[in-house]
Amino acid sequence: MSRLPWAALLVATLLTSAVVGRGEDPPAGPYVGPQASIWNRVHRALFHRIGADGSLHGARALDPLLFSSSTWPLREPRASEIESALVTLLATRAAIGGEERVARAILQRDSWALYDWLGSRAQEDATNPADRAACERLRARLAAAMRAVALAPDELDELEVSLAAARARNDDDLKQLLDAKAEGAWVRLAPDPVEATPLAQAHSLHFGARSAFSVHLRTPGGREETLLYLARLGSAELTVRVDGELRLAPRLPQPPVGTRVALVRRAMHVDRDGGLHVLPLVESVQLRAFPRTEPPDLARRDGQFLDMEPYDGAFWRPFQEVRELDLDRAGLLAGGSGLREVGPDEAHLSSFASHGEDPLDDAHVPAHPRLQGCVGCHGASGMHSVISFTRVSSGPGNHLDAQLIEPPRKLVADSIDSWRTSALAAARAQPQFALLLAEWQRKREDGGAARER
């Protein structure tokens, strides 16, 4: 593997693309049933993008391929395609077959992503009347579609039953991790004292707080060993002073080799009455295991900074094993577990931690392994790589050189569902959510007036 400067590798990795198919017919979409063609038309309008070389991107992406510099939803013919698909959905009040409540939850979360992006774009395009008008017109259609598929409060329990059955199709380790009520070997983490913001704040804010994130830790010895380790970590000296600056301690207590950390992302849902809920619909699971936890020799020796040039993908693999699973819409709706494993060489496009430039605007879209992306921010070894603990985002070698604004968090087992409370608070604080609720209220009032007439 060629050796690139770490910064160059990080940028290349974060701005990479997964080509779903080259020269293949686009998949029809994830939905099945009598009206599937209408639902799949909406899905394609939100997700399918064609590169300059004719390659299809985004058909099975977790999120629509939207970047701050993107313009494709506002340009013809796509703008008309999105609006026409939504109008058709609303005009037919199309029902969907199979797990209908699950399908409705999926379509709302997918539409919500574009709704929020259009709101941000409208603010940026305040001096461009045409684009601003297009943003507002599409947002109104999206809000109407989101409310049309919204679940009634009493349907949420039935959704839970369906998703619990899907969760049970995973292996025991994953089942326990994904069961928000379980207290098994995986320990869900919370800050002590409790904070109002989510632990994975960068992830939450990037997705407009539309998803709820929980962070979990599991040592090889199970729950009791994990709790003992957290107590030992919480009582240790976690910082040092270097030239008057507060920095991470290079030799903090590390967990046993084989320890794993997980980030679970769940969808949120606005019900028919405007209530906000964290759903048991799992959008993604990111797992990192620690085969080694000592500080990398290439990064430091006796506390002295050595060299940043050697940090390519081959360097960090001995220290972290990365695994990811994404929402499998089609599989879930067909009765599967709802998660698909990301392949070791699979590439993808992600706007997370990118500079906002849309790679599909270029003639050539770079493609690098997706699983290398995590190391850009979580590149240190052992607990030094857990940003929910350290509050330091870094590549493999520079985490000990960062001046701390705040000391590391003390982490404990989350016994009060603080992850859920903080996620709901973060979502409600978003200005785009306030606008969405205003749309909800107008629809309720219009519906009531119509019934009176």
C-alpha positions in Angstrom: 0.0 0.0 0.0 1.3 3.4 -0.9 2.3 5.6 2.1 0.5 9.0 2.1 0.8 11.8 4.6 -1.9 11.2 7.2 -3.9 14.3 6.4 -4.1 13.5 2.8 -5.2 9.9 3.5 -7.9 11.2 5.9 -9.4 13.6 3.4 -9.3 11.0 0.6 -11.0 8.4 2.9 -13.8 10.7 4.1 -14.7 11.8 0.6 -14.9 8.4 -1.0 -17.7 6.8 -2.9 -19.5 3.4 -3.1 -20.4 2.6 -6.6 -23.5 0.5 -6.3 -23.4 -0.6 -9.8 -21.6 0.1 -13.0 -23.5 -0.6 -16.2 -26.2 -2.4 -14.2 -29.9 -1.7 -14.2 -30.9 0.4 -11.2 -32.6 -1.6 -8.5 -36.4 -1.0 -8.3 -36.2 -0.1 -4.7 -36.7 -1.7 -1.3 -40.5 -1.6 -1.0 -42.9 -4.4 -1.9 -46.6 -4.7 -2.2 -49.5 -3.5 -4.4 -48.3 0.2 -4.4 -44.6 -0.5 -4.2 -43.9 1.2 -7.5 -45.1 4.5 -6.0 -43.0 4.2 -2.8 -39.9 3.0 -4.8 -40.3 6.0 -7.1 -39.9 8.3 -4.0 -36.9 6.3 -2.9 -35.2 6.6 -6.2 -35.9 10.3 -6.4 -34.2 10.8 -2.9 -31.3 8.4 -3.3 -30.3 7.6 -6.9 -27.5 9.6 -8.4 -25.5 9.0 -11.6 -21.8 9.9 -11.8 -20.2 11.5 -14.8 -19.1 8.1 -16.0 -22.7 6.7 -15.9 -22.2 4.8 -12.6 -25.0 4.6 -10.1 -24.5 5.8 -6.6 -26.6 5.8 -3.5 -29.2 3.2 -4.3 -28.6 1.3 -1.0 -27.0 4.2 0.9 -28.0 4.8 4.5 -28.5 8.5 3.9 -29.2 10.5 0.7 -26.0 11.7 -0.9 -26.3 15.3 0.2 -23.4 17.7 0.8 -23.4 21.4 1.7 -22.2 22.2 -1.9 -24.8 19.9 -3.5 -27.3 21.4 -6.0 -28.8 18.3 -7.5 -32.2 18.3 -5.6 -32.9 21.8 -7.0 -31.9 21.2 -10.6 -34.0 19.8 -13.4 -35.0 17.2 -14.1 -34.4 16.0 -10.5 -36.4 18.7 -8.7 -39.5 17.8 -10.8 -38.9 14.1 -10.3 -38.9 14.5 -6.5 -41.9 16.7 -6.4 -43.9 14.5 -8.9 -43.1 11.4 -6.8 -44.3 13.0 -3.6 -47.4 14.4 -5.3 -48.3 10.9 -6.6 -47.7 9.4 -3.1 -50.0 12.0 -1.5 -52.7 11.8 -4.2 -53.1 8.1 -4.1 -52.6 7.7 -0.3 -50.8 4.6 -1.4 -50.7 1.8 1.1 -47.7 -0.5 1.1 -47.6 -4.3 1.6 -45.6 -6.4 4.1 -44.5 -4.6 7.3 -46.4 -1.5 6.6 -45.5 0.3 9.8 -41.8 -0.4 9.3 -42.0 0.9 5.7 -43.7 4.1 6.9 -41.0 4.7 9.5 -38.3 4.2 6.9 -39.8 6.5 4.3 -40.3 9.2 6.9 -36.7 9.1 8.1 -35.4 9.1 4.6 -37.6 12.1 3.6 -36.6 14.0 6.8 -32.9 14.1 5.7 -33.8 16.0 2.5 -36.3 18.2 4.4 -33.5 19.4 6.8 -31.0 19.8 4.0 -33.4 22.0 2.0 -33.9 24.2 5.1 -30.2 24.8 5.4 -29.9 25.4 1.7 -32.7 27.9 1.7 -30.9 29.9 4.3 -27.7 29.8 2.2 -29.6 30.8 -1.0 -31.4 33.7 0.6 -30.1 35.9 -2.3 -31.2 33.4 -5.0 -35.0 33.7 -5.2 -35.4 30.8 -7.6 -33.4 28.3 -5.4 -35.1 29.5 -2.3 -38.5 29.1 -3.8 -37.6 25.6 -5.0 -36.4 24.7 -1.5 -39.6 25.9 0.2 -41.8 24.2 -2.4 -40.1 20.8 -1.9 -40.0 21.2 1.8 -43.8 21.6 1.9 -44.2 18.5 -0.2 -41.8 16.5 2.0 -43.5 17.7 5.2 -46.9 16.6 3.8 -45.5 13.2 2.8 -43.8 12.7 6.2 -47.1 13.4 8.0 -49.0 11.1 5.6 -46.8 8.1 6.5 -46.5 9.1 10.2 -47.5 6.5 12.7 -50.3 7.1 15.2 -49.1 6.9 18.8 -50.9 3.6 19.3 -49.1 2.1 16.3 -45.7 2.5 17.9 -46.1 -0.5 20.2 -47.0 -2.6 17.1 -43.9 -1.3 15.4 -41.8 -2.4 18.4 -43.1 -5.9 18.1 -42.2 -6.1 14.4 -38.7 -4.7 15.0 -38.1 -7.0 18.0 -38.8 -9.9 15.8 -36.2 -8.6 13.3 -33.7 -8.0 16.0 -34.1 -11.6 17.2 -32.7 -12.8 13.9 -29.2 -11.5 14.8 -26.6 -13.5 16.8 -26.8 -13.3 20.6 -24.0 -10.7 20.9 -25.7 -8.3 18.5 -29.2 -9.0 19.9 -28.1 -8.0 23.3 -26.3 -4.9 22.0 -29.4 -3.7 20.1 -31.9 -4.4 22.9 -32.1 -1.0 24.6 -33.6 -2.6 27.7 -31.1 -5.4 28.2 -28.4 -5.4 30.8 -26.0 -8.0 29.5 -22.3 -8.1 28.6 -22.6 -4.9 26.6 -22.7 -1.9 28.9 -24.4 1.3 27.6 -22.4 4.3 28.7 -23.4 7.6 30.2 -21.4 10.6 31.5 -21.2 11.1 35.2 -22.6 13.7 35.9 -25.3 13.4 33.2 -25.0 15.9 30.4 -27.7 17.5 28.3 -25.9 16.8 25.0 -25.5 13.3 23.5 -22.2 11.5 24.1 -21.6 11.1 20.3 -22.4 14.8 19.8 -20.5 15.2 16.5 -22.5 12.3 15.0 -25.8 13.7 16.4 -25.2 17.3 15.1 -24.1 16.2 11.7 -27.4 14.3 11.1 -29.4 17.2 12.5 -30.2 15.3 15.6 -32.6 13.2 13.6 -30.9 10.0 14.9 -30.3 8.8 18.5 -26.8 7.5 19.2 -25.8 5.3 22.1 -22.2 4.3 23.0 -21.4 0.8 24.5 -18.4 -1.0 25.9 -17.8 -4.7 26.4 -14.7 -6.3 27.9 -14.0 -10.0 27.2 -15.0 -10.9 30.8 -18.5 -9.6 30.5 -20.6 -7.0 32.3 -19.0 -7.2 35.8 -15.5 -6.9 34.4 -16.6 -3.9 32.2 -18.1 -2.1 35.3 -15.0 -2.7 37.3 -12.8 -1.3 34.5 -15.0 1.8 34.3 -14.6 2.3 38.0 -10.8 2.0 37.7 -10.7 4.3 34.8 -12.9 6.9 36.6 -10.5 7.0 39.6 -7.3 7.3 37.6 -5.2 10.3 36.7 -6.3 10.9 33.1 -4.4 14.1 32.3 -0.9 15.5 32.6 0.5 19.0 32.3 3.0 19.6 29.5 4.4 23.1 29.2 1.5 24.4 31.2 -1.1 22.8 28.9 -3.5 20.1 30.0 -3.2 17.0 27.9 -4.3 13.3 27.9 -2.2 11.0 30.1 -0.2 8.7 27.8 -0.5 5.8 30.2 -4.1 5.8 31.3 -5.6 2.4 32.4 -6.4 0.4 29.3 -9.1 -2.3 29.1 -8.2 -5.9 28.5 -7.1 -6.9 25.0 -10.2 -7.9 23.0 -12.4 -5.1 24.4 -14.9 -3.7 22.0 -16.7 -0.3 21.8 -19.9 0.2 19.8 -21.9 3.1 18.4 -25.5 2.3 17.7 -27.6 4.7 15.7 -31.4 4.6 15.8 -34.1 6.4 13.8 -36.3 9.1 15.3 -40.0 9.5 14.3 -42.6 12.3 14.4 -45.9 10.7 15.1 -49.2 11.8 13.5 -49.9 14.2 16.5 -46.4 15.7 16.3 -44.9 13.7 19.2 -41.2 12.8 18.9 -40.0 9.3 19.5 -36.8 7.3 19.4 -37.6 4.2 17.4 -36.1 0.7 17.8 -35.3 1.0 14.1 -31.5 0.5 14.0 -29.9 2.6 11.2 -26.3 1.5 11.8 -23.9 -0.2 14.2 -20.2 0.7 14.3 -17.9 -1.6 16.2 -14.2 -1.4 17.0 -12.2 -4.1 18.8 -8.8 -3.6 20.4 -6.4 -6.4 19.6 -3.6 -4.3 21.2 -4.0 -1.3 23.6 -0.4 -0.1 24.2 0.7 3.2 22.6 2.0 2.6 19.1 5.8 2.6 19.0 5.7 4.6 15.7 3.6 7.3 17.3 5.5 7.8 20.5 8.5 6.6 22.5 9.0 7.8 26.0 6.5 10.6 25.4 8.4 12.0 22.5 6.6 12.7 19.2 8.3 10.9 16.3 6.8 10.9 12.9 3.4 11.3 11.2 4.3 10.1 7.7 3.9 6.3 8.3 0.2 6.4 9.1 -1.6 4.6 6.3 -4.2 1.8 6.6 -1.6 -0.9 7.3 -0.4 1.0 10.4 -3.6 1.1 12.5 -5.0 -2.4 11.7 -3.0 -4.2 14.5 -4.5 -1.8 17.0 -8.2 -1.8 15.9 -10.5 -4.2 14.1 -13.4 -2.3 12.6 -16.8 -3.6 11.7 -19.9 -1.8 10.5 -23.5 -2.8 9.8 -26.1 -0.7 8.0 -29.8 -0.6 7.7 -31.0 -3.1 5.0 -34.3 -1.7 4.0 -35.2 -4.4 1.5 -34.1 -7.2 3.9 -36.0 -5.8 6.8 -39.2 -5.4 4.8 -38.8 -9.0 3.5 -38.6 -10.4 7.0 -34.8 -10.3 7.6 -32.8 -8.9 10.5 -32.7 -5.5 8.9 -28.9 -5.1 9.0 -26.2 -5.8 6.4 -22.5 -6.2 6.9 -20.3 -3.7 5.3 -17.7 -5.5 3.3 -13.9 -5.1 4.1 -13.2 -3.5 0.7 -16.5 -1.7 0.3 -16.3 1.9 -0.5 -18.9 4.6 0.0 -19.7 8.2 -0.1 -20.2 10.1 3.2 -20.6 13.7 4.0 -19.8 13.0 7.7 -16.6 14.9 8.7 -16.1 16.0 5.1 -15.5 19.5 3.8 -18.9 19.6 2.2 -17.8 19.2 -1.4 -19.9 16.9 -3.4 -17.6 14.3 -5.0 -20.1 13.5 -7.7 -19.6 16.9 -9.1 -16.2 15.7 -10.3 -15.6 13.7 -13.4 -13.8 11.0 -11.4 -15.1 9.8 -8.0 -12.4 8.4 -5.8 -13.1 5.1 -4.1 -11.3 3.9 -0.9 -12.3 1.3 1.6 -15.1 2.6 3.9 -13.8 0.9 7.0 -10.7 3.1 6.9 -12.9 6.1 7.6 -13.2 5.5 11.4 -9.5 5.8 12.0 -9.5 9.4 10.8 -11.1 10.5 14.2 -10.6 7.3 16.3 -7.1 6.5 15.2 -5.4 6.3 18.7 -5.1 2.9 20.5 -7.4 1.5 23.2 -9.4 4.0 25.2 -7.5 6.9 23.7 -9.6 6.3 20.6 -13.0 6.6 22.4 -13.9 10.3 21.8 -16.9 10.0 24.1 -14.4 9.5 26.8 -11.4 11.7 25.8 -13.2 14.5 23.9 -10.2 14.4 21.5 -10.6 13.6 17.8 -7.4 12.5 16.2 -5.5 10.2 13.9 -3.2 7.5 15.2 -0.4 9.7 16.5 -1.4 13.2 17.6 -4.0 12.7 20.3 -1.4 13.3 23.1 -0.4 16.6 21.6 -3.8 18.2 21.7 -4.4 20.8 24.4 -7.6 19.8 26.3 -10.4 22.3 26.5 -12.2 19.9 29.0 -10.8 16.9 30.8 -12.0 13.4 29.8 -15.4 12.4 30.9 -16.1 9.9 33.7 -18.2 7.2 32.1 -20.6 4.9 34.0 -23.4 2.5 33.1 -26.5 4.3 31.7 -29.2 3.2 34.2 -31.6 6.0 33.4 -31.8 6.0 29.6 -29.9 9.3 29.5 -29.0 8.6 25.8 -32.6 8.7 24.9 -33.4 11.8 26.9 -30.4 13.7 25.4 -31.3 12.6 21.9 -34.9 13.9 22.2 -33.7 17.2 23.7 -31.1 17.7 20.9 -33.8 17.0 18.2 -36.3 19.4 19.8 -33.6 22.1 19.9 -33.1 22.1 16.2 -34.6 25.1 14.3 -35.6 22.8 11.4 -37.7 20.6 13.8 -39.6 23.7 14.9 -40.5 24.4 11.3 -41.5 20.8 10.8 -43.8 20.9 13.8 -45.4 24.1 12.4 -46.2 22.2 9.2 -47.7 19.4 11.3 -49.9 21.8 13.2 -51.2 23.5 10.1 -52.1 20.1 8.6 -54.0 19.2 11.8 -55.9 22.5 11.8 -56.7 22.2 8.0 -57.9 18.7 8.6 -60.1 19.7 11.5 -61.6 22.6 9.5 -62.3 20.3 6.6 -64.2 17.9 8.8 -66.3 20.7 10.3 -67.3 21.9 6.8 
